[in-house]
């Protein structure tokens, strides 16, 4: 992986794609095009989600703290769509619950297939 900077242009990230994954990348680009996104946009969204979830690091806990509290630390819930806390709502789709922020809960309340609940 290399990152190039051409002065005033945005950084360019080049990734190695093994030959066996070329068809997958092509299909992914086609799907993203139908959704009105580019591979770059999708990649940056995925990277942002990953950084939001992992930037503090995976906290190491001492066993005495876990035993004393009775449970290990768990990361706070984040919105299914924007990965930002605080989460006070959940959507229910096909019997599964997904956490969402208030902004996305308001947008999804009108969706005919999704049930939105305040947690």
FENDA-V23297 format. One record per residue. N is the residue number from 1. RES is the residue in one small letter. PSI is psi in whole degrees, -180 to 180 (999 if undefined). Layout:
n=N res=RES psi=PSI
n=N res=RES psi=PSI
This chain:
n=1 res=x psi=133
n=2 res=x psi=151
n=3 res=x psi=127
n=4 res=x psi=144
n=5 res=x psi=122
n=6 res=x psi=56
n=7 res=x psi=-112
n=8 res=x psi=-9
n=9 res=x psi=159
n=10 res=x psi=157
n=11 res=x psi=147
n=12 res=x psi=128
n=13 res=x psi=126
n=14 res=x psi=130
n=15 res=x psi=146
n=16 res=x psi=127
n=17 res=x psi=115
n=18 res=x psi=149
n=19 res=x psi=-35
n=20 res=x psi=-13
n=21 res=x psi=0
n=22 res=x psi=-42
n=23 res=x psi=-39
n=24 res=x psi=-44
n=25 res=x psi=-41
n=26 res=x psi=-46
n=27 res=x psi=-40
n=28 res=x psi=-43
n=29 res=x psi=-40
n=30 res=x psi=-44
n=31 res=x psi=-46
n=32 res=x psi=-37
n=33 res=x psi=-42
n=34 res=x psi=-32
n=35 res=x psi=0
n=36 res=x psi=26
n=37 res=x psi=160
n=38 res=x psi=164
n=39 res=x psi=-37
n=40 res=x psi=-46
n=41 res=x psi=-47
n=42 res=x psi=-45
n=43 res=x psi=-45
n=44 res=x psi=-36
n=45 res=x psi=-45
n=46 res=x psi=-41
n=47 res=x psi=-40
n=48 res=x psi=-43
n=49 res=x psi=-44
n=50 res=x psi=-45
n=51 res=x psi=-43
n=52 res=x psi=-38
n=53 res=x psi=-31
n=54 res=x psi=-5
n=55 res=x psi=-36
n=56 res=x psi=-11
n=57 res=x psi=169
n=58 res=x psi=105
n=59 res=x psi=132
n=60 res=x psi=135
n=61 res=x psi=140
n=62 res=x psi=147
n=63 res=x psi=-36
n=64 res=x psi=-33
n=65 res=x psi=-42
n=66 res=x psi=-45
n=67 res=x psi=-43
n=68 res=x psi=-44
n=69 res=x psi=-20
n=70 res=x psi=-4
n=71 res=x psi=150
n=72 res=x psi=161
n=73 res=x psi=137
n=74 res=x psi=142
n=75 res=x psi=146
n=76 res=x psi=151
n=77 res=x psi=146
n=78 res=x psi=159
n=79 res=x psi=137
n=80 res=x psi=-28
n=81 res=x psi=-39
n=82 res=x psi=-4
n=83 res=x psi=31
n=84 res=x psi=135
n=85 res=x psi=171
n=86 res=x psi=153
n=87 res=x psi=123
n=88 res=x psi=0
n=89 res=x psi=162
n=90 res=x psi=142
n=91 res=x psi=149
n=92 res=x psi=119
n=93 res=x psi=123
n=94 res=x psi=43
n=95 res=x psi=2
n=96 res=x psi=149
n=97 res=x psi=135
n=98 res=x psi=131
n=99 res=x psi=144
n=100 res=x psi=156
n=101 res=x psi=170
n=102 res=x psi=-40
n=103 res=x psi=-49
n=104 res=x psi=-30
n=105 res=x psi=-42
n=106 res=x psi=-41
n=107 res=x psi=-34
n=108 res=x psi=-11
n=109 res=x psi=-28
n=110 res=x psi=-4
n=111 res=x psi=128
n=112 res=x psi=-26
n=113 res=x psi=-10
n=114 res=x psi=137
n=115 res=x psi=128
n=116 res=x psi=126
n=117 res=x psi=147
n=118 res=x psi=130
n=119 res=x psi=999
